[in-house]
Each structure stands twice: as C-alpha cells, then as structure tokens.
Amino acid sequence: MSITRYEPWALHRELLNEVNRLFERTTDASSAATADWVPPVDIEEYADRFVLHADVPGIEPSSIEITLEKGVLTLSGTREQAVEQNGVERRRSERASGKFLRRFVLPDTVDADSVSASGKNGVLEVVIPKRPQAQPRKIAVTH
C-alpha cells in the first residue's frame, strides 16, 4: 500500500490549466489552426527596442525559424515527443510536443533590418530595435 498525499484543489487546478490552454489556442487563430502548442511569450518595450522572451525548453535555438515579413514576426519550430522507454507502467505527460507557431504584428517604428535573436536555457530572446524618430522642428511663421 502506498501513501498518497491528499490535495483537495488538484482537480480544480488541472481543470483551470486545461481551460487556460483552450483559451490560449483560440486567442491566436492562426496559431491554433496550424500549431500543436503555443509557447508563452513575455514582451518588453524600451525607448529604443522591443524584446520578446519565448519559453521553448527542449528545443535547440538554431532549429527555431524566425521570419519577419510585411510587419509580422513569426516564430515556429517543432519539439519532438519523448521516446517511450520500455517497462514504463504509468505515464503522465504535461509537456506539449509537435509544431509550435507564434505571430506578432509589429508597429511601423521597428527597424526590420536589425532584428536579432539568441537562445539560452530554454528561452529564446528576440530583440527588435526601433528606428530613430525624426526630430520635431520649429517652423517660423512670417507675416
């Protein structure tokens, strides 16, 4: 006989997680239609740039495809499903596998030619610089 810890809110938490996953898929229709999962992304805006941090653990950063076309930044790739081991009696899988896709519409102020990306510890960082804005000038009124 094994001892199992009683967690009264465990089922509630699982239900909430499933509902959240459902809403995540439906909020980005393009991703939901073509992807198996959607990586969570944090977006930061600075005076001179935007920075995206995407959680993509288990994926080699060099295998992630990043494209920027007509003002739309697209992140895509695949996380392979874990190889099943012999002798496993039970399995609980929570990590998504398969194709992923995220799209972001960028403002006109970004410098599309200077976008860079790097990956470390399962987090992809995409830096999107802003173009220098034209400085306002004072116009003299003559009579």
C-alpha positions in Angstrom: 0.0 0.0 0.0 1.4 3.4 -0.9 0.7 6.6 0.8 -0.8 9.4 -1.4 -0.9 13.0 -0.4 -4.4 14.5 -0.4 -4.6 17.6 -2.4 -8.2 18.9 -2.4 -7.6 21.5 -5.1 -5.6 19.3 -7.5 -8.6 18.6 -9.8 -9.6 22.3 -9.7 -6.0 23.3 -10.8 -6.0 20.7 -13.6 -9.4 21.9 -14.9 -8.2 25.6 -14.8 -5.0 24.6 -16.6 -7.0 22.9 -19.4 -9.4 25.9 -19.7 -6.4 28.2 -19.9 -4.8 26.1 -22.7 -8.1 26.1 -24.6 -8.3 29.9 -24.4 -4.6 30.3 -25.4 -5.2 28.3 -28.5 -8.4 30.2 -29.5 -6.9 33.7 -28.9 -4.5 33.4 -31.8 -6.5 31.8 -34.6 -3.5 31.4 -37.0 -1.5 29.6 -34.3 -4.5 27.4 -33.3 -5.1 26.3 -36.8 -1.6 25.3 -37.7 0.2 24.5 -34.4 0.0 21.8 -31.8 1.1 24.2 -29.0 1.9 27.8 -28.4 5.0 28.9 -26.4 4.3 31.5 -23.7 6.0 34.9 -24.5 6.9 38.0 -22.5 7.1 41.2 -24.3 9.1 44.3 -23.1 9.2 47.7 -24.6 12.0 50.1 -24.2 12.6 53.6 -25.6 14.9 52.1 -28.4 13.7 48.5 -28.8 11.2 45.7 -28.1 12.4 42.4 -26.5 10.5 39.1 -26.7 11.3 36.2 -24.4 9.7 32.9 -25.6 9.8 29.8 -23.4 10.9 26.9 -25.7 12.6 24.3 -23.4 13.9 21.3 -25.1 14.3 23.0 -28.5 17.7 23.8 -29.9 17.6 27.6 -30.6 19.2 27.1 -34.1 16.3 25.0 -35.1 13.7 27.7 -34.5 12.6 29.5 -37.6 12.2 33.3 -37.2 10.8 35.3 -40.1 9.8 38.9 -40.5 7.5 39.6 -43.5 5.2 42.6 -44.1 5.4 43.7 -40.4 4.6 40.2 -39.0 7.2 38.4 -36.9 6.7 34.7 -36.9 8.4 32.1 -34.5 8.0 28.5 -35.5 9.5 25.1 -34.8 9.0 21.6 -33.5 9.5 19.9 -30.2 9.8 16.1 -30.7 7.8 13.8 -28.5 9.8 12.0 -25.8 10.8 8.5 -26.8 8.9 5.9 -24.8 11.0 3.8 -22.5 10.4 0.0 -22.1 8.9 -1.0 -18.8 7.0 2.2 -18.0 3.9 1.2 -16.2 2.3 4.6 -15.9 2.8 7.9 -17.7 1.6 11.4 -17.1 2.5 13.8 -19.9 2.1 17.5 -19.5 4.7 18.9 -21.8 3.4 19.7 -25.2 5.1 18.3 -28.3 4.8 18.9 -32.0 4.7 22.0 -34.1 4.5 25.5 -32.5 3.8 28.9 -34.0 3.5 32.4 -32.7 2.9 35.6 -34.7 3.3 39.2 -33.7 2.2 42.2 -35.7 4.9 44.8 -35.3 4.5 48.6 -35.4 5.8 50.7 -38.2 8.5 52.1 -36.0 10.7 48.9 -35.9 13.9 48.6 -37.8 13.3 45.3 -39.6 16.8 45.0 -40.8 18.4 44.9 -37.4 16.3 42.2 -35.6 18.4 39.7 -33.7 17.8 36.5 -31.8 19.6 34.3 -29.3 18.7 31.4 -27.1 19.9 30.2 -23.7 18.5 27.9 -21.0 15.3 27.2 -23.0 14.4 30.8 -23.5 14.5 32.4 -27.0 15.2 36.2 -26.9 14.3 38.3 -29.9 15.5 41.9 -29.9 13.6 44.3 -32.3 15.2 47.7 -32.5 13.1 50.8 -33.2 14.1 53.2 -35.9 15.3 56.6 -34.7 12.4 59.0 -35.0 12.6 62.2 -36.9 13.2 65.1 -34.5 10.5 67.7 -34.5 11.5 71.1 -35.9 10.2 74.5 -35.2 8.6 76.3 -38.1 8.7 80.1 -38.1 5.6 82.0 -39.0 6.1 85.1 -41.2 3.8 88.0 -41.8 
